[in-house]
């Protein structure tokens, strides 16, 4: 469908561009208007799947307090009951299923806000997903299909009044000021300018008795780091891996859900903690500035940063003493 096979690169004031390796797995840059119909087609074409479009969940069914299905409202305002061994909330950051199941999320504040728009015809064209860590502001540009690029300004909350007073002007000034940034003045804006002023980081238990959560319903984190739908697909796969046998063989579903919950937290908890910590709007730490300066000149350090930034390796990778020594050698001398 034309999705861009994208690799990452990032810029900081402490060394400039970090050019990451390209002989590594790539991500896909694709808009929801292209992706969502693909997913619906796959769902409709899968044996055993019954797609019920236009329904809204309004109540959880229960057996002795354990979730046992849902009531949904049709477009005609009729109510239907659907009983199930397992209810899965895949309904986003403000999950209705989570609210009905009384599974609150832990909220960590986000001290940046977002203005973004889609642009067509940015030149030169690139397959790079680009991130600017401006300390404390941020920005990003993600290429997509049909020559579209979403360009994101992520200012610190201290600049909120400036952007509210003149959203378009403030957005353009910030993007125009980026080092080697996208030349939006020479491109066509293909969407309205969209503002998201409140984007809290939310993580809730990925499963409780009879109910599970995937994607943003389980974990919604700072979008500027390009997680996109990746964790949604991964968590859905992990849920299937842990519950398939119990569902098909009448096993202990709640024990399987507990294993999924623990696996979800183990695999994504540290990444989320680090992203949420950065989204607090704090300034970059000395060790982070040192690492980014080294990554701008040393391919070995750049490779390690790329592995962690794209979530292919645990953030614990950066604690390897050999890597620390390499960072110190490559970044010195440096004024911290």
VEXDREN-2710 file (C-alpha; in Angstrom, 1 decimal):
% VEXDREN-2710
k/r/px/py/pz
1/UNK/0.0/0.0/0.0
2/UNK/3.0/2.3/-0.3
3/UNK/4.1/2.4/3.3
4/UNK/7.6/3.9/3.8
5/UNK/10.3/1.5/5.1
6/UNK/11.9/3.9/7.5
7/UNK/15.1/4.0/9.5
8/UNK/15.8/6.5/12.3
9/UNK/18.1/9.4/12.9
10/UNK/18.2/12.0/15.6
11/UNK/19.8/15.5/16.3
12/UNK/20.7/17.1/19.6
13/UNK/22.6/20.3/20.4
14/UNK/25.3/18.2/21.9
15/UNK/27.1/16.9/18.8
16/UNK/24.5/17.3/16.0
17/UNK/23.2/14.4/14.0
18/UNK/23.4/10.8/15.1
19/UNK/23.4/8.8/11.9
20/UNK/22.2/5.3/12.8
21/UNK/23.0/2.1/10.9
22/UNK/20.7/1.1/8.1
23/UNK/21.5/-2.6/7.9
24/UNK/19.0/-3.2/10.7
25/UNK/15.3/-3.9/10.7
26/UNK/13.2/-1.0/9.5
27/UNK/9.9/0.4/10.7
28/UNK/6.9/1.3/8.5
29/UNK/5.6/4.8/8.0
30/UNK/1.9/4.7/7.2
31/UNK/-1.1/6.8/8.0
32/UNK/-4.2/5.5/9.7
33/UNK/-6.3/6.2/6.7
34/UNK/-4.3/3.5/4.8
35/UNK/-3.6/1.2/7.7
36/UNK/-7.1/0.9/9.2
37/UNK/-8.8/-0.4/6.0
38/UNK/-6.0/-3.0/5.7
39/UNK/-6.7/-4.2/9.3
40/UNK/-10.5/-4.4/8.7
41/UNK/-9.9/-6.4/5.5
42/UNK/-7.6/-8.8/7.3
43/UNK/-10.2/-9.2/10.2
44/UNK/-13.1/-9.8/7.8
45/UNK/-11.1/-12.3/5.9
46/UNK/-10.0/-14.3/8.9
47/UNK/-12.0/-17.5/9.5
48/UNK/-13.8/-17.4/12.9
49/UNK/-13.9/-13.6/13.1
50/UNK/-17.2/-11.8/13.0
51/UNK/-16.7/-8.1/12.5
52/UNK/-19.5/-5.9/14.0
53/UNK/-18.8/-2.3/12.9
54/UNK/-20.4/0.7/14.5
55/UNK/-21.0/-0.8/17.9
56/UNK/-20.1/0.9/21.1
57/UNK/-19.4/-0.9/24.4
58/UNK/-21.8/0.4/27.1
59/UNK/-21.6/-2.2/29.8
60/UNK/-19.6/-5.3/31.0
61/UNK/-21.4/-8.5/31.6
62/UNK/-20.3/-10.5/34.6
63/UNK/-20.6/-13.8/36.3
64/UNK/-20.1/-13.5/40.0
65/UNK/-18.2/-10.3/39.5
66/UNK/-15.9/-11.7/36.8
67/UNK/-16.1/-10.1/33.3
68/UNK/-18.1/-12.4/31.0
69/UNK/-18.7/-10.3/27.9
70/UNK/-20.1/-6.9/26.9
71/UNK/-23.2/-5.1/26.0
72/UNK/-22.9/-3.0/22.9
73/UNK/-25.1/-0.3/21.4
74/UNK/-25.7/-0.4/17.6
75/UNK/-26.0/2.7/15.4
76/UNK/-29.8/2.3/15.7
77/UNK/-29.5/2.5/19.5
78/UNK/-30.3/-1.1/20.0
79/UNK/-28.5/-3.0/22.8
80/UNK/-26.9/-6.4/22.1
81/UNK/-25.2/-8.8/24.5
82/UNK/-22.0/-10.7/23.5
83/UNK/-20.8/-13.2/26.1
84/UNK/-17.1/-14.3/26.1
85/UNK/-14.5/-16.1/28.1
86/UNK/-12.2/-13.2/27.7
87/UNK/-12.9/-9.5/27.1
88/UNK/-10.0/-7.6/25.5
89/UNK/-9.9/-3.8/25.6
90/UNK/-8.1/-2.5/22.5
91/UNK/-9.8/0.9/22.6
92/UNK/-7.1/3.4/23.2
93/UNK/-5.6/5.7/25.9
94/UNK/-9.1/6.5/27.4
95/UNK/-10.3/2.9/27.3
96/UNK/-14.0/2.5/27.9
97/UNK/-13.4/-1.2/28.7
98/UNK/-10.9/-0.3/31.4
99/UNK/-13.3/2.2/33.0
100/UNK/-16.1/-0.3/33.0
101/UNK/-13.8/-3.0/34.4
102/UNK/-12.5/-0.5/37.1
103/UNK/-8.9/-0.9/36.1
104/UNK/-7.4/2.5/36.5
105/UNK/-4.1/3.5/34.9
106/UNK/-1.1/5.1/36.5
107/UNK/-0.7/8.6/35.0
108/UNK/2.6/10.3/34.7
109/UNK/2.5/13.9/33.6
110/UNK/3.6/15.1/30.1
111/UNK/5.1/18.5/30.2
112/UNK/5.2/19.0/26.4
113/UNK/2.3/19.5/24.1
114/UNK/2.0/18.9/20.3
115/UNK/1.1/20.7/17.2
116/UNK/1.4/18.7/14.0
117/UNK/0.3/18.6/10.4
118/UNK/0.7/16.4/7.3
119/UNK/2.7/17.8/4.4
120/UNK/3.0/16.6/0.8
121/UNK/6.0/17.3/-1.4
122/UNK/8.8/17.8/1.1
123/UNK/12.1/17.8/-0.6
124/UNK/14.4/16.1/-0.7
125/UNK/12.3/13.0/-0.1
126/UNK/13.7/10.7/2.6
127/UNK/12.9/7.4/4.3
128/UNK/14.4/8.7/7.6
129/UNK/12.2/9.0/10.7
130/UNK/13.8/12.1/12.2
131/UNK/13.8/13.3/15.8
132/UNK/15.1/16.5/17.2
133/UNK/15.9/16.5/21.0
134/UNK/16.2/20.3/21.5
135/UNK/16.5/20.2/25.3
136/UNK/13.8/20.9/26.5
137/UNK/11.7/21.1/23.3
138/UNK/11.3/18.4/20.8
139/UNK/10.3/17.9/17.2
140/UNK/9.9/15.0/14.7
141/UNK/9.2/14.2/11.1
142/UNK/7.9/10.8/10.0
143/UNK/7.6/10.0/6.3
144/UNK/4.5/8.1/5.1
145/UNK/2.9/6.8/2.0
146/UNK/1.8/9.0/-0.9
147/UNK/4.6/11.5/-0.4
148/UNK/3.1/12.5/3.0
149/UNK/5.2/13.5/6.0
150/UNK/3.8/14.3/9.4
151/UNK/5.8/17.1/11.0
152/UNK/5.5/17.5/14.7
153/UNK/6.4/20.3/17.1
154/UNK/6.7/19.3/20.7
155/UNK/7.4/22.4/22.7
156/UNK/7.9/22.5/26.5
157/UNK/4.7/23.5/28.4
158/UNK/6.3/26.8/29.3
159/UNK/5.7/27.9/25.7
160/UNK/1.9/27.1/25.7
161/UNK/0.8/30.8/25.8
162/UNK/3.0/31.5/22.7
163/UNK/1.4/28.7/20.7
164/UNK/-2.1/29.4/21.9
165/UNK/-1.8/33.0/20.8
166/UNK/-0.6/32.1/17.2
167/UNK/-0.6/28.3/16.6
168/UNK/0.3/28.4/12.9
169/UNK/2.9/31.1/13.3
170/UNK/4.6/29.5/16.3
171/UNK/4.5/26.1/14.7
172/UNK/6.1/27.4/11.5
173/UNK/8.8/29.3/13.4
174/UNK/9.7/26.3/15.4
175/UNK/9.9/24.0/12.4
176/UNK/11.8/26.5/10.3
177/UNK/14.4/26.8/13.1
178/UNK/15.3/23.1/13.2
179/UNK/18.8/22.1/12.1
180/UNK/18.4/20.6/8.6
181/UNK/14.7/20.7/9.2
182/UNK/11.9/20.0/6.7
183/UNK/11.3/22.9/4.3
184/UNK/7.6/23.3/4.9
185/UNK/7.4/26.7/3.2
186/UNK/8.0/24.9/-0.1
187/UNK/5.6/22.0/0.5
188/UNK/1.8/21.6/0.5
189/UNK/0.0/21.3/3.8
190/UNK/-2.3/18.3/3.3
191/UNK/-4.2/18.6/6.7
192/UNK/-5.2/21.2/9.2
193/UNK/-2.8/22.0/12.0
194/UNK/-3.8/19.8/14.9
195/UNK/-3.1/20.6/18.5
196/UNK/-2.9/18.1/21.4
197/UNK/-2.3/20.0/24.6
198/UNK/-2.8/17.1/27.1
199/UNK/-1.1/13.8/26.3
200/UNK/-0.5/12.1/29.7
201/UNK/1.5/8.9/30.0
202/UNK/-0.8/6.2/31.1
203/UNK/0.1/2.6/32.1
204/UNK/-2.4/0.1/33.6
205/UNK/-2.2/-3.6/34.5
206/UNK/-2.3/-5.4/31.1
207/UNK/-4.7/-8.0/32.6
208/UNK/-7.0/-8.7/35.4
209/UNK/-9.4/-11.6/36.0
210/UNK/-11.4/-12.1/32.8
211/UNK/-10.1/-9.0/31.0
212/UNK/-7.0/-7.9/29.2
213/UNK/-5.7/-4.8/27.5
214/UNK/-3.5/-4.2/24.5
215/UNK/-2.0/-1.2/22.8
216/UNK/-2.8/2.2/24.2
217/UNK/-5.5/0.7/26.4
218/UNK/-2.6/-0.9/28.3
219/UNK/0.2/1.6/27.8
220/UNK/0.1/5.0/26.2
221/UNK/3.4/6.9/26.1
222/UNK/4.9/9.9/24.4
223/UNK/4.2/9.7/20.7
224/UNK/7.2/11.8/19.6
225/UNK/9.4/8.6/20.0
226/UNK/7.6/6.9/17.2
227/UNK/6.1/4.0/19.0
228/UNK/3.0/4.3/16.8
229/UNK/1.0/1.1/16.6
230/UNK/4.1/-1.1/17.2
231/UNK/3.4/-1.9/20.9
232/UNK/-0.3/-2.5/20.0
233/UNK/0.6/-5.3/17.5
234/UNK/3.3/-6.7/19.8
235/UNK/1.1/-6.8/22.9
236/UNK/-1.8/-8.4/21.0
237/UNK/0.6/-11.1/19.9
238/UNK/1.9/-11.7/23.4
239/UNK/-1.7/-11.9/24.7
240/UNK/-2.5/-14.6/22.1
241/UNK/0.7/-16.5/22.9
242/UNK/-0.1/-16.6/26.6
243/UNK/-3.9/-17.3/26.4
244/UNK/-4.3/-19.5/23.3
245/UNK/-3.9/-22.8/25.0
246/UNK/-6.1/-21.9/28.0
247/UNK/-8.9/-20.7/25.7
248/UNK/-8.8/-23.7/23.3
249/UNK/-8.3/-26.4/25.9
250/UNK/-10.4/-25.1/28.8
251/UNK/-7.4/-24.3/30.9
252/UNK/-6.9/-21.7/33.6
253/UNK/-7.5/-18.4/31.7
254/UNK/-6.8/-16.2/34.7
255/UNK/-3.4/-17.8/35.3
256/UNK/-2.6/-17.3/31.6
257/UNK/-3.6/-13.6/31.9
258/UNK/-1.4/-13.2/34.9
259/UNK/1.6/-14.5/32.8
260/UNK/0.7/-12.0/30.1
261/UNK/0.5/-9.2/32.6
262/UNK/3.9/-9.9/34.0
263/UNK/5.4/-10.4/30.5
264/UNK/4.0/-7.1/29.3
265/UNK/5.4/-5.2/32.3
266/UNK/8.8/-6.9/31.9
267/UNK/9.1/-6.2/28.2
268/UNK/7.8/-2.6/28.1
269/UNK/7.9/-1.2/31.6
270/UNK/11.5/0.1/31.5
271/UNK/11.1/1.6/28.0
272/UNK/7.9/3.4/29.2
273/UNK/9.6/4.6/32.3
274/UNK/12.4/6.2/30.4
275/UNK/10.2/7.8/27.7
276/UNK/7.8/9.1/30.4
277/UNK/10.8/10.5/32.4
278/UNK/12.0/12.4/29.3
279/UNK/8.5/13.7/28.6
280/UNK/8.5/15.3/32.0
281/UNK/10.3/18.2/30.3
282/UNK/13.4/17.9/32.3
283/UNK/16.7/18.9/30.8
284/UNK/19.0/16.2/29.4
285/UNK/21.4/14.7/32.0
286/UNK/25.1/15.0/31.7
287/UNK/25.5/11.3/30.9
288/UNK/22.8/11.7/28.1
289/UNK/24.6/14.7/26.6
290/UNK/27.9/12.8/26.7
291/UNK/26.3/9.7/25.0
292/UNK/24.7/11.7/22.3
293/UNK/27.9/13.6/21.6
294/UNK/29.7/10.3/21.3
295/UNK/27.0/8.8/19.1
296/UNK/27.4/11.6/16.6
297/UNK/31.0/10.6/15.9
298/UNK/31.3/6.9/16.9
299/UNK/29.4/4.3/14.9
300/UNK/29.6/1.8/17.8
301/UNK/27.9/4.2/20.2
302/UNK/25.4/5.2/17.5
303/UNK/24.6/1.5/17.0
304/UNK/23.9/1.0/20.7
305/UNK/21.7/4.2/20.8
306/UNK/19.8/3.0/17.8
307/UNK/19.1/-0.4/19.3
308/UNK/17.6/1.2/22.5
309/UNK/15.8/4.1/20.7
310/UNK/14.0/1.7/18.4
311/UNK/13.2/-0.7/21.3
312/UNK/15.1/-3.6/19.8
313/UNK/17.4/-3.8/22.9
314/UNK/16.7/-3.1/26.5
315/UNK/17.8/0.3/27.9
316/UNK/20.1/-1.8/30.1
317/UNK/22.3/-2.0/27.1
318/UNK/23.6/1.4/27.9
319/UNK/25.0/0.2/31.2
320/UNK/27.5/-2.1/29.6
321/UNK/30.9/-1.0/31.1
322/UNK/32.6/-1.5/27.7
323/UNK/30.1/0.8/26.1
324/UNK/30.6/3.4/28.8
325/UNK/34.3/3.4/28.2
326/UNK/33.7/3.8/24.5
327/UNK/31.4/6.8/25.1
328/UNK/34.0/8.5/27.3
329/UNK/36.8/8.0/24.8
330/UNK/34.7/9.2/21.9
331/UNK/33.1/12.2/23.5
332/UNK/36.1/13.7/25.2
333/UNK/36.9/16.5/25.5
334/UNK/33.4/17.7/26.2
335/UNK/32.1/20.7/28.2
336/UNK/29.2/19.4/30.3
END
